[in-house]
Amino acid sequence: MEEVKVTRNYQVTIPYEARRKLGIRIGDKLIVRVEGDNIIIRKKKGDIASLNLTLGRKITDEEINEVINEVSERIAGSS
């Protein structure tokens, strides 16, 4: 266990060993929750935007949302 300091912007630095063990990289998203007096931080898994699918490049959140909206409209239109 390692002690970290909270900055005036309420930021903390995740220690190197924790980042290494969890494979945390710049741009990764983390989930933060409170359990009693503890703050639990875990790496978000299953982020489809981080995959290089058949497009050969990373897919943005905006592109994912556009596809979801388009499919939702098609489903609603076919009812």
PDB file of N, CA, C and O in Angstrom:
ATOM      1  N   MET A   1       0.858  -1.171   0.000  1.00  0.00           N
ATOM      2  CA  MET A   1       0.000   0.000   0.000  1.00  0.00           C
ATOM      3  C   MET A   1       0.902   1.232   0.000  1.00  0.00           C
ATOM      4  O   MET A   1       1.913   1.285   0.700  1.00  0.00           O
ATOM      5  N   GLU A   2       0.514   2.206  -0.794  1.00  0.00           N
ATOM      6  CA  GLU A   2       1.316   3.411  -0.935  1.00  0.00           C
ATOM      7  C   GLU A   2       0.453   4.636  -0.672  1.00  0.00           C
ATOM      8  O   GLU A   2      -0.710   4.678  -1.072  1.00  0.00           O
ATOM      9  N   GLU A   3       1.012   5.618  -0.010  1.00  0.00           N
ATOM     10  CA  GLU A   3       0.298   6.853   0.285  1.00  0.00           C
ATOM     11  C   GLU A   3       0.385   7.804  -0.903  1.00  0.00           C
ATOM     12  O   GLU A   3       1.448   7.955  -1.504  1.00  0.00           O
ATOM     13  N   VAL A   4      -0.740   8.451  -1.242  1.00  0.00           N
ATOM     14  CA  VAL A   4      -0.757   9.445  -2.303  1.00  0.00           C
ATOM     15  C   VAL A   4      -1.337  10.740  -1.751  1.00  0.00           C
ATOM     16  O   VAL A   4      -2.061  10.726  -0.755  1.00  0.00           O
ATOM     17  N   LYS A   5      -1.023  11.846  -2.388  1.00  0.00           N
ATOM     18  CA  LYS A   5      -1.482  13.160  -1.946  1.00  0.00           C
ATOM     19  C   LYS A   5      -2.572  13.666  -2.885  1.00  0.00           C
ATOM     20  O   LYS A   5      -2.485  13.477  -4.098  1.00  0.00           O
ATOM     21  N   VAL A   6      -3.592  14.305  -2.332  1.00  0.00           N
ATOM     22  CA  VAL A   6      -4.652  14.920  -3.119  1.00  0.00           C
ATOM     23  C   VAL A   6      -4.220  16.356  -3.426  1.00  0.00           C
ATOM     24  O   VAL A   6      -3.888  17.116  -2.517  1.00  0.00           O
ATOM     25  N   THR A   7      -4.225  16.726  -4.721  1.00  0.00           N
ATOM     26  CA  THR A   7      -3.837  18.081  -5.114  1.00  0.00           C
ATOM     27  C   THR A   7      -4.993  19.046  -4.898  1.00  0.00           C
ATOM     28  O   THR A   7      -6.097  18.632  -4.542  1.00  0.00           O
ATOM     29  N   ARG A   8      -4.737  20.339  -5.114  1.00  0.00           N
ATOM     30  CA  ARG A   8      -5.799  21.328  -4.927  1.00  0.00           C
ATOM     31  C   ARG A   8      -6.936  21.133  -5.927  1.00  0.00           C
ATOM     32  O   ARG A   8      -8.040  21.630  -5.705  1.00  0.00           O
ATOM     33  N   ASN A   9      -6.682  20.415  -7.029  1.00  0.00           N
ATOM     34  CA  ASN A   9      -7.734  20.090  -8.003  1.00  0.00           C
ATOM     35  C   ASN A   9      -8.369  18.735  -7.719  1.00  0.00           C
ATOM     36  O   ASN A   9      -9.076  18.185  -8.563  1.00  0.00           O
ATOM     37  N   TYR A  10      -8.116  18.200  -6.529  1.00  0.00           N
ATOM     38  CA  TYR A  10      -8.642  16.899  -6.091  1.00  0.00           C
ATOM     39  C   TYR A  10      -8.165  15.754  -6.962  1.00  0.00           C
ATOM     40  O   TYR A  10      -8.890  14.779  -7.163  1.00  0.00           O
ATOM     41  N   GLN A  11      -6.951  15.862  -7.481  1.00  0.00           N
ATOM     42  CA  GLN A  11      -6.364  14.807  -8.301  1.00  0.00           C
ATOM     43  C   GLN A  11      -5.357  14.017  -7.475  1.00  0.00           C
ATOM     44  O   GLN A  11      -4.736  14.545  -6.553  1.00  0.00           O
ATOM     45  N   VAL A  12      -5.209  12.743  -7.821  1.00  0.00           N
ATOM     46  CA  VAL A  12      -4.184  11.895  -7.207  1.00  0.00           C
ATOM     47  C   VAL A  12      -3.422  11.187  -8.327  1.00  0.00           C
ATOM     48  O   VAL A  12      -3.943  10.982  -9.423  1.00  0.00           O
ATOM     49  N   THR A  13      -2.190  10.822  -8.027  1.00  0.00           N
ATOM     50  CA  THR A  13      -1.399  10.049  -8.982  1.00  0.00           C
ATOM     51  C   THR A  13      -1.464   8.588  -8.562  1.00  0.00           C
ATOM     52  O   THR A  13      -1.202   8.253  -7.407  1.00  0.00           O
ATOM     53  N   ILE A  14      -1.815   7.724  -9.506  1.00  0.00           N
ATOM     54  CA  ILE A  14      -1.849   6.290  -9.226  1.00  0.00           C
ATOM     55  C   ILE A  14      -0.408   5.797  -9.258  1.00  0.00           C
ATOM     56  O   ILE A  14       0.288   5.996 -10.254  1.00  0.00           O
ATOM     57  N   PRO A  15       0.050   5.155  -8.182  1.00  0.00           N
ATOM     58  CA  PRO A  15       1.438   4.693  -8.127  1.00  0.00           C
ATOM     59  C   PRO A  15       1.782   3.744  -9.281  1.00  0.00           C
ATOM     60  O   PRO A  15       0.928   3.016  -9.786  1.00  0.00           O
ATOM     61  N   TYR A  16       3.049   3.776  -9.680  1.00  0.00           N
ATOM     62  CA  TYR A  16       3.531   2.988 -10.809  1.00  0.00           C
ATOM     63  C   TYR A  16       3.164   1.510 -10.693  1.00  0.00           C
ATOM     64  O   TYR A  16       2.651   0.932 -11.651  1.00  0.00           O
ATOM     65  N   GLU A  17       3.412   0.891  -9.549  1.00  0.00           N
ATOM     66  CA  GLU A  17       3.149  -0.550  -9.402  1.00  0.00           C
ATOM     67  C   GLU A  17       1.681  -0.884  -9.627  1.00  0.00           C
ATOM     68  O   GLU A  17       1.364  -1.904 -10.240  1.00  0.00           O
ATOM     69  N   ALA A  18       0.782  -0.035  -9.138  1.00  0.00           N
ATOM     70  CA  ALA A  18      -0.653  -0.269  -9.341  1.00  0.00           C
ATOM     71  C   ALA A  18      -1.001  -0.134 -10.817  1.00  0.00           C
ATOM     72  O   ALA A  18      -1.755  -0.944 -11.355  1.00  0.00           O
ATOM     73  N   ARG A  19      -0.447   0.901 -11.485  1.00  0.00           N
ATOM     74  CA  ARG A  19      -0.702   1.080 -12.928  1.00  0.00           C
ATOM     75  C   ARG A  19      -0.177  -0.104 -13.715  1.00  0.00           C
ATOM     76  O   ARG A  19      -0.840  -0.595 -14.629  1.00  0.00           O
ATOM     77  N   ARG A  20       1.019  -0.563 -13.362  1.00  0.00           N
ATOM     78  CA  ARG A  20       1.638  -1.672 -14.080  1.00  0.00           C
ATOM     79  C   ARG A  20       0.828  -2.952 -13.902  1.00  0.00           C
ATOM     80  O   ARG A  20       0.539  -3.643 -14.879  1.00  0.00           O
ATOM     81  N   LYS A  21       0.462  -3.269 -12.666  1.00  0.00           N
ATOM     82  CA  LYS A  21      -0.273  -4.511 -12.382  1.00  0.00           C
ATOM     83  C   LYS A  21      -1.640  -4.543 -13.055  1.00  0.00           C
ATOM     84  O   LYS A  21      -2.102  -5.601 -13.482  1.00  0.00           O
ATOM     85  N   LEU A  22      -2.286  -3.381 -13.150  1.00  0.00           N
ATOM     86  CA  LEU A  22      -3.625  -3.319 -13.753  1.00  0.00           C
ATOM     87  C   LEU A  22      -3.598  -2.970 -15.234  1.00  0.00           C
ATOM     88  O   LEU A  22      -4.634  -3.001 -15.898  1.00  0.00           O
ATOM     89  N   GLY A  23      -2.424  -2.638 -15.755  1.00  0.00           N
ATOM     90  CA  GLY A  23      -2.321  -2.287 -17.170  1.00  0.00           C
ATOM     91  C   GLY A  23      -2.998  -0.965 -17.492  1.00  0.00           C
ATOM     92  O   GLY A  23      -3.545  -0.795 -18.582  1.00  0.00           O
ATOM     93  N   ILE A  24      -2.967  -0.029 -16.552  1.00  0.00           N
ATOM     94  CA  ILE A  24      -3.606   1.269 -16.762  1.00  0.00           C
ATOM     95  C   ILE A  24      -2.707   2.129 -17.633  1.00  0.00           C
ATOM     96  O   ILE A  24      -1.516   2.284 -17.363  1.00  0.00           O
ATOM     97  N   ARG A  25      -3.299   2.687 -18.683  1.00  0.00           N
ATOM     98  CA  ARG A  25      -2.559   3.524 -19.622  1.00  0.00           C
ATOM     99  C   ARG A  25      -3.247   4.882 -19.749  1.00  0.00           C
ATOM    100  O   ARG A  25      -4.403   5.035 -19.355  1.00  0.00           O
ATOM    101  N   ILE A  26      -2.545   5.854 -20.292  1.00  0.00           N
ATOM    102  CA  ILE A  26      -3.118   7.177 -20.506  1.00  0.00           C
ATOM    103  C   ILE A  26      -4.380   7.050 -21.356  1.00  0.00           C
ATOM    104  O   ILE A  26      -4.373   6.376 -22.386  1.00  0.00           O
ATOM    105  N   GLY A  27      -5.440   7.686 -20.933  1.00  0.00           N
ATOM    106  CA  GLY A  27      -6.704   7.648 -21.666  1.00  0.00           C
ATOM    107  C   GLY A  27      -7.666   6.580 -21.191  1.00  0.00           C
ATOM    108  O   GLY A  27      -8.844   6.616 -21.545  1.00  0.00           O
ATOM    109  N   ASP A  28      -7.190   5.621 -20.390  1.00  0.00           N
ATOM    110  CA  ASP A  28      -8.089   4.599 -19.855  1.00  0.00           C
ATOM    111  C   ASP A  28      -9.122   5.242 -18.948  1.00  0.00           C
ATOM    112  O   ASP A  28      -8.882   6.297 -18.362  1.00  0.00           O
ATOM    113  N   LYS A  29     -10.271   4.598 -18.840  1.00  0.00           N
ATOM    114  CA  LYS A  29     -11.315   5.072 -17.948  1.00  0.00           C
ATOM    115  C   LYS A  29     -11.330   4.174 -16.711  1.00  0.00           C
ATOM    116  O   LYS A  29     -11.142   2.961 -16.799  1.00  0.00           O
ATOM    117  N   LEU A  30     -11.560   4.801 -15.565  1.00  0.00           N
ATOM    118  CA  LEU A  30     -11.615   4.082 -14.297  1.00  0.00           C
ATOM    119  C   LEU A  30     -12.986   4.288 -13.679  1.00  0.00           C
ATOM    120  O   LEU A  30     -13.624   5.320 -13.891  1.00  0.00           O
ATOM    121  N   ILE A  31     -13.434   3.305 -12.916  1.00  0.00           N
ATOM    122  CA  ILE A  31     -14.695   3.377 -12.189  1.00  0.00           C
ATOM    123  C   ILE A  31     -14.357   3.696 -10.733  1.00  0.00           C
ATOM    124  O   ILE A  31     -13.497   3.046 -10.139  1.00  0.00           O
ATOM    125  N   VAL A  32     -15.031   4.694 -10.155  1.00  0.00           N
ATOM    126  CA  VAL A  32     -14.790   5.093  -8.769  1.00  0.00           C
ATOM    127  C   VAL A  32     -16.082   4.913  -7.982  1.00  0.00           C
ATOM    128  O   VAL A  32     -17.140   5.386  -8.394  1.00  0.00           O
ATOM    129  N   ARG A  33     -15.988   4.223  -6.843  1.00  0.00           N
ATOM    130  CA  ARG A  33     -17.169   4.077  -5.993  1.00  0.00           C
ATOM    131  C   ARG A  33     -16.735   4.158  -4.528  1.00  0.00           C
ATOM    132  O   ARG A  33     -15.567   3.945  -4.203  1.00  0.00           O
ATOM    133  N   VAL A  34     -17.677   4.464  -3.663  1.00  0.00           N
ATOM    134  CA  VAL A  34     -17.408   4.585  -2.236  1.00  0.00           C
ATOM    135  C   VAL A  34     -18.051   3.406  -1.525  1.00  0.00           C
ATOM    136  O   VAL A  34     -19.221   3.094  -1.743  1.00  0.00           O
ATOM    137  N   GLU A  35     -17.271   2.756  -0.673  1.00  0.00           N
ATOM    138  CA  GLU A  35     -17.773   1.674   0.186  1.00  0.00           C
ATOM    139  C   GLU A  35     -17.386   2.013   1.618  1.00  0.00           C
ATOM    140  O   GLU A  35     -16.232   1.850   2.014  1.00  0.00           O
ATOM    141  N   GLY A  36     -18.347   2.480   2.382  1.00  0.00           N
ATOM    142  CA  GLY A  36     -18.052   2.898   3.755  1.00  0.00           C
ATOM    143  C   GLY A  36     -17.076   4.058   3.739  1.00  0.00           C
ATOM    144  O   GLY A  36     -17.350   5.101   3.146  1.00  0.00           O
ATOM    145  N   ASP A  37     -15.921   3.874   4.400  1.00  0.00           N
ATOM    146  CA  ASP A  37     -14.881   4.910   4.441  1.00  0.00           C
ATOM    147  C   ASP A  37     -13.840   4.722   3.349  1.00  0.00           C
ATOM    148  O   ASP A  37     -12.809   5.394   3.373  1.00  0.00           O
ATOM    149  N   ASN A  38     -14.074   3.835   2.399  1.00  0.00           N
ATOM    150  CA  ASN A  38     -13.090   3.512   1.368  1.00  0.00           C
ATOM    151  C   ASN A  38     -13.519   4.028  -0.002  1.00  0.00           C
ATOM    152  O   ASN A  38     -14.702   4.045  -0.340  1.00  0.00           O
ATOM    153  N   ILE A  39     -12.537   4.441  -0.767  1.00  0.00           N
ATOM    154  CA  ILE A  39     -12.751   4.785  -2.174  1.00  0.00           C
ATOM    155  C   ILE A  39     -12.183   3.631  -2.984  1.00  0.00           C
ATOM    156  O   ILE A  39     -11.001   3.310  -2.862  1.00  0.00           O
ATOM    157  N   ILE A  40     -13.011   3.008  -3.807  1.00  0.00           N
ATOM    158  CA  ILE A  40     -12.598   1.880  -4.636  1.00  0.00           C
ATOM    159  C   ILE A  40     -12.454   2.389  -6.069  1.00  0.00           C
ATOM    160  O   ILE A  40     -13.386   2.966  -6.630  1.00  0.00           O
ATOM    161  N   ILE A  41     -11.289   2.171  -6.648  1.00  0.00           N
ATOM    162  CA  ILE A  41     -11.042   2.569  -8.039  1.00  0.00           C
ATOM    163  C   ILE A  41     -10.682   1.316  -8.809  1.00  0.00           C
ATOM    164  O   ILE A  41      -9.777   0.581  -8.415  1.00  0.00           O
ATOM    165  N   ARG A  42     -11.386   1.062  -9.911  1.00  0.00           N
ATOM    166  CA  ARG A  42     -11.053  -0.105 -10.729  1.00  0.00           C
ATOM    167  C   ARG A  42     -11.033   0.297 -12.197  1.00  0.00           C
ATOM    168  O   ARG A  42     -11.669   1.268 -12.607  1.00  0.00           O
ATOM    169  N   LYS A  43     -10.294  -0.465 -12.964  1.00  0.00           N
ATOM    170  CA  LYS A  43     -10.188  -0.195 -14.388  1.00  0.00           C
ATOM    171  C   LYS A  43     -11.483  -0.614 -15.066  1.00  0.00           C
ATOM    172  O   LYS A  43     -12.006  -1.699 -14.811  1.00  0.00           O
ATOM    173  N   LYS A  44     -11.995   0.250 -15.929  1.00  0.00           N
ATOM    174  CA  LYS A  44     -13.201  -0.076 -16.697  1.00  0.00           C
ATOM    175  C   LYS A  44     -12.824  -1.088 -17.761  1.00  0.00           C
ATOM    176  O   LYS A  44     -11.847  -0.903 -18.487  1.00  0.00           O
ATOM    177  N   LYS A  45     -13.592  -2.146 -17.852  1.00  0.00           N
ATOM    178  CA  LYS A  45     -13.325  -3.200 -18.838  1.00  0.00           C
ATOM    179  C   LYS A  45     -14.398  -3.182 -19.912  1.00  0.00           C
ATOM    180  O   LYS A  45     -15.489  -2.649 -19.709  1.00  0.00           O
ATOM    181  N   GLY A  46     -14.078  -3.771 -21.056  1.00  0.00           N
ATOM    182  CA  GLY A  46     -15.069  -3.932 -22.107  1.00  0.00           C
ATOM    183  C   GLY A  46     -15.353  -2.667 -22.883  1.00  0.00           C
ATOM    184  O   GLY A  46     -16.454  -2.503 -23.409  1.00  0.00           O
ATOM    185  N   ASP A  47     -14.389  -1.770 -22.968  1.00  0.00           N
ATOM    186  CA  ASP A  47     -14.579  -0.529 -23.723  1.00  0.00           C
ATOM    187  C   ASP A  47     -14.398  -0.819 -25.204  1.00  0.00           C
ATOM    188  O   ASP A  47     -13.271  -0.949 -25.683  1.00  0.00           O
ATOM    189  N   ILE A  48     -15.495  -0.918 -25.922  1.00  0.00           N
ATOM    190  CA  ILE A  48     -15.450  -1.280 -27.343  1.00  0.00           C
ATOM    191  C   ILE A  48     -14.660  -0.265 -28.163  1.00  0.00           C
ATOM    192  O   ILE A  48     -14.101  -0.608 -29.205  1.00  0.00           O
ATOM    193  N   ALA A  49     -14.612   0.979 -27.700  1.00  0.00           N
ATOM    194  CA  ALA A  49     -13.895   2.012 -28.437  1.00  0.00           C
ATOM    195  C   ALA A  49     -12.390   1.760 -28.452  1.00  0.00           C
ATOM    196  O   ALA A  49     -11.676   2.334 -29.274  1.00  0.00           O
ATOM    197  N   SER A  50     -11.903   0.909 -27.554  1.00  0.00           N
ATOM    198  CA  SER A  50     -10.465   0.636 -27.521  1.00  0.00           C
ATOM    199  C   SER A  50     -10.067  -0.490 -28.478  1.00  0.00           C
ATOM    200  O   SER A  50      -8.881  -0.787 -28.620  1.00  0.00           O
ATOM    201  N   LEU A  51     -11.034  -1.113 -29.127  1.00  0.00           N
ATOM    202  CA  LEU A  51     -10.737  -2.212 -30.037  1.00  0.00           C
ATOM    203  C   LEU A  51     -10.423  -1.708 -31.436  1.00  0.00           C
ATOM    204  O   LEU A  51     -11.019  -0.733 -31.894  1.00  0.00           O
ATOM    205  N   ASN A  52      -9.497  -2.361 -32.115  1.00  0.00           N
ATOM    206  CA  ASN A  52      -9.255  -2.071 -33.531  1.00  0.00           C
ATOM    207  C   ASN A  52      -9.969  -3.162 -34.319  1.00  0.00           C
ATOM    208  O   ASN A  52      -9.386  -4.202 -34.625  1.00  0.00           O
ATOM    209  N   LEU A  53     -11.207  -2.924 -34.638  1.00  0.00           N
ATOM    210  CA  LEU A  53     -11.995  -3.927 -35.340  1.00  0.00           C
ATOM    211  C   LEU A  53     -11.626  -3.921 -36.817  1.00  0.00           C
ATOM    212  O   LEU A  53     -10.513  -3.533 -37.172  1.00  0.00           O
ATOM    213  N   THR A  54     -12.524  -4.336 -37.663  1.00  0.00           N
ATOM    214  CA  THR A  54     -12.227  -4.442 -39.090  1.00  0.00           C
ATOM    215  C   THR A  54     -11.970  -3.091 -39.740  1.00  0.00           C
ATOM    216  O   THR A  54     -11.518  -3.039 -40.883  1.00  0.00           O
ATOM    217  N   LEU A  55     -12.247  -1.998 -39.039  1.00  0.00           N
ATOM    218  CA  LEU A  55     -11.972  -0.682 -39.595  1.00  0.00           C
ATOM    219  C   LEU A  55     -10.474  -0.387 -39.612  1.00  0.00           C
ATOM    220  O   LEU A  55     -10.027   0.497 -40.343  1.00  0.00           O
ATOM    221  N   GLY A  56      -9.692  -1.120 -38.811  1.00  0.00           N
ATOM    222  CA  GLY A  56      -8.258  -0.910 -38.771  1.00  0.00           C
ATOM    223  C   GLY A  56      -7.852   0.336 -38.015  1.00  0.00           C
ATOM    224  O   GLY A  56      -6.717   0.796 -38.137  1.00  0.00           O
ATOM    225  N   ARG A  57      -8.769   0.890 -37.231  1.00  0.00           N
ATOM    226  CA  ARG A  57      -8.472   2.074 -36.437  1.00  0.00           C
ATOM    227  C   ARG A  57      -9.381   2.065 -35.212  1.00  0.00           C
ATOM    228  O   ARG A  57     -10.330   1.284 -35.132  1.00  0.00           O
ATOM    229  N   LYS A  58      -9.080   2.931 -34.274  1.00  0.00           N
ATOM    230  CA  LYS A  58      -9.913   3.009 -33.081  1.00  0.00           C
ATOM    231  C   LYS A  58     -11.260   3.647 -33.423  1.00  0.00           C
ATOM    232  O   LYS A  58     -11.342   4.556 -34.249  1.00  0.00           O
ATOM    233  N   ILE A  59     -12.292   3.161 -32.782  1.00  0.00           N
ATOM    234  CA  ILE A  59     -13.644   3.671 -32.991  1.00  0.00           C
ATOM    235  C   ILE A  59     -13.928   4.680 -31.889  1.00  0.00           C
ATOM    236  O   ILE A  59     -13.687   4.394 -30.716  1.00  0.00           O
ATOM    237  N   THR A  60     -14.436   5.855 -32.245  1.00  0.00           N
ATOM    238  CA  THR A  60     -14.708   6.888 -31.247  1.00  0.00           C
ATOM    239  C   THR A  60     -16.052   6.655 -30.572  1.00  0.00           C
ATOM    240  O   THR A  60     -16.911   5.943 -31.093  1.00  0.00           O
ATOM    241  N   ASP A  61     -16.218   7.266 -29.404  1.00  0.00           N
ATOM    242  CA  ASP A  61     -17.499   7.191 -28.702  1.00  0.00           C
ATOM    243  C   ASP A  61     -18.616   7.788 -29.559  1.00  0.00           C
ATOM    244  O   ASP A  61     -19.742   7.291 -29.556  1.00  0.00           O
ATOM    245  N   GLU A  62     -18.294   8.855 -30.290  1.00  0.00           N
ATOM    246  CA  GLU A  62     -19.299   9.491 -31.142  1.00  0.00           C
ATOM    247  C   GLU A  62     -19.784   8.534 -32.231  1.00  0.00           C
ATOM    248  O   GLU A  62     -20.980   8.469 -32.518  1.00  0.00           O
ATOM    249  N   GLU A  63     -18.853   7.794 -32.836  1.00  0.00           N
ATOM    250  CA  GLU A  63     -19.230   6.836 -33.880  1.00  0.00           C
ATOM    251  C   GLU A  63     -20.098   5.725 -33.311  1.00  0.00           C
ATOM    252  O   GLU A  63     -21.059   5.297 -33.949  1.00  0.00           O
ATOM    253  N   ILE A  64     -19.768   5.262 -32.126  1.00  0.00           N
ATOM    254  CA  ILE A  64     -20.574   4.218 -31.479  1.00  0.00           C
ATOM    255  C   ILE A  64     -21.979   4.742 -31.215  1.00  0.00           C
ATOM    256  O   ILE A  64     -22.961   4.052 -31.487  1.00  0.00           O
ATOM    257  N   ASN A  65     -22.080   5.961 -30.686  1.00  0.00           N
ATOM    258  CA  ASN A  65     -23.396   6.548 -30.400  1.00  0.00           C
ATOM    259  C   ASN A  65     -24.205   6.768 -31.671  1.00  0.00           C
ATOM    260  O   ASN A  65     -25.422   6.578 -31.664  1.00  0.00           O
ATOM    261  N   GLU A  66     -23.553   7.165 -32.765  1.00  0.00           N
ATOM    262  CA  GLU A  66     -24.253   7.348 -34.049  1.00  0.00           C
ATOM    263  C   GLU A  66     -24.862   6.028 -34.521  1.00  0.00           C
ATOM    264  O   GLU A  66     -26.010   5.997 -34.967  1.00  0.00           O
ATOM    265  N   VAL A  67     -24.109   4.959 -34.426  1.00  0.00           N
ATOM    266  CA  VAL A  67     -24.599   3.648 -34.861  1.00  0.00           C
ATOM    267  C   VAL A  67     -25.760   3.201 -33.978  1.00  0.00           C
ATOM    268  O   VAL A  67     -26.759   2.686 -34.479  1.00  0.00           O
ATOM    269  N   ILE A  68     -25.632   3.394 -32.671  1.00  0.00           N
ATOM    270  CA  ILE A  68     -26.714   3.014 -31.755  1.00  0.00           C
ATOM    271  C   ILE A  68     -27.980   3.795 -32.083  1.00  0.00           C
ATOM    272  O   ILE A  68     -29.069   3.223 -32.129  1.00  0.00           O
ATOM    273  N   ASN A  69     -27.844   5.099 -32.311  1.00  0.00           N
ATOM    274  CA  ASN A  69     -29.010   5.924 -32.642  1.00  0.00           C
ATOM    275  C   ASN A  69     -29.636   5.493 -33.965  1.00  0.00           C
ATOM    276  O   ASN A  69     -30.860   5.425 -34.083  1.00  0.00           O
ATOM    277  N   GLU A  70     -28.799   5.203 -34.959  1.00  0.00           N
ATOM    278  CA  GLU A  70     -29.293   4.780 -36.269  1.00  0.00           C
ATOM    279  C   GLU A  70     -30.070   3.465 -36.164  1.00  0.00           C
ATOM    280  O   GLU A  70     -31.146   3.327 -36.746  1.00  0.00           O
ATOM    281  N   VAL A  71     -29.530   2.515 -35.431  1.00  0.00           N
ATOM    282  CA  VAL A  71     -30.204   1.217 -35.264  1.00  0.00           C
ATOM    283  C   VAL A  71     -31.505   1.407 -34.489  1.00  0.00           C
ATOM    284  O   VAL A  71     -32.520   0.794 -34.821  1.00  0.00           O
ATOM    285  N   SER A  72     -31.481   2.253 -33.459  1.00  0.00           N
ATOM    286  CA  SER A  72     -32.694   2.513 -32.675  1.00  0.00           C
ATOM    287  C   SER A  72     -33.793   3.106 -33.549  1.00  0.00           C
ATOM    288  O   SER A  72     -34.960   2.733 -33.427  1.00  0.00           O
ATOM    289  N   GLU A  73     -33.416   4.033 -34.433  1.00  0.00           N
ATOM    290  CA  GLU A  73     -34.403   4.629 -35.342  1.00  0.00           C
ATOM    291  C   GLU A  73     -34.967   3.600 -36.304  1.00  0.00           C
ATOM    292  O   GLU A  73     -36.166   3.606 -36.583  1.00  0.00           O
ATOM    293  N   ARG A  74     -34.116   2.710 -36.820  1.00  0.00           N
ATOM    294  CA  ARG A  74     -34.594   1.663 -37.733  1.00  0.00           C
ATOM    295  C   ARG A  74     -35.559   0.728 -37.030  1.00  0.00           C
ATOM    296  O   ARG A  74     -36.588   0.351 -37.590  1.00  0.00           O
ATOM    297  N   ILE A  75     -35.224   0.350 -35.792  1.00  0.00           N
ATOM    298  CA  ILE A  75     -36.086  -0.542 -35.022  1.00  0.00           C
ATOM    299  C   ILE A  75     -37.423   0.132 -34.756  1.00  0.00           C
ATOM    300  O   ILE A  75     -38.475  -0.489 -34.910  1.00  0.00           O
ATOM    301  N   ALA A  76     -37.388   1.392 -34.358  1.00  0.00           N
ATOM    302  CA  ALA A  76     -38.625   2.129 -34.079  1.00  0.00           C
ATOM    303  C   ALA A  76     -39.474   2.295 -35.345  1.00  0.00           C
ATOM    304  O   ALA A  76     -40.702   2.241 -35.282  1.00  0.00           O
ATOM    305  N   GLY A  77     -38.813   2.497 -36.497  1.00  0.00           N
ATOM    306  CA  GLY A  77     -39.508   2.666 -37.761  1.00  0.00           C
ATOM    307  C   GLY A  77     -40.125   1.391 -38.300  1.00  0.00           C
ATOM    308  O   GLY A  77     -41.047   1.450 -39.113  1.00  0.00           O
ATOM    309  N   SER A  78     -39.637   0.243 -37.867  1.00  0.00           N
ATOM    310  CA  SER A  78     -40.154  -1.026 -38.395  1.00  0.00           C
ATOM    311  C   SER A  78     -41.313  -1.572 -37.589  1.00  0.00           C
ATOM    312  O   SER A  78     -41.886  -2.600 -37.951  1.00  0.00           O
ATOM    313  N   SER A  79     -41.671  -0.899 -36.496  1.00  0.00           N
ATOM    314  CA  SER A  79     -42.776  -1.382 -35.668  1.00  0.00           C
ATOM    315  C   SER A  79     -44.117  -0.961 -36.189  1.00  0.00           C
ATOM    316  O   SER A  79     -45.143  -1.294 -35.595  1.00  0.00           O
TER     317      SER A  79
END
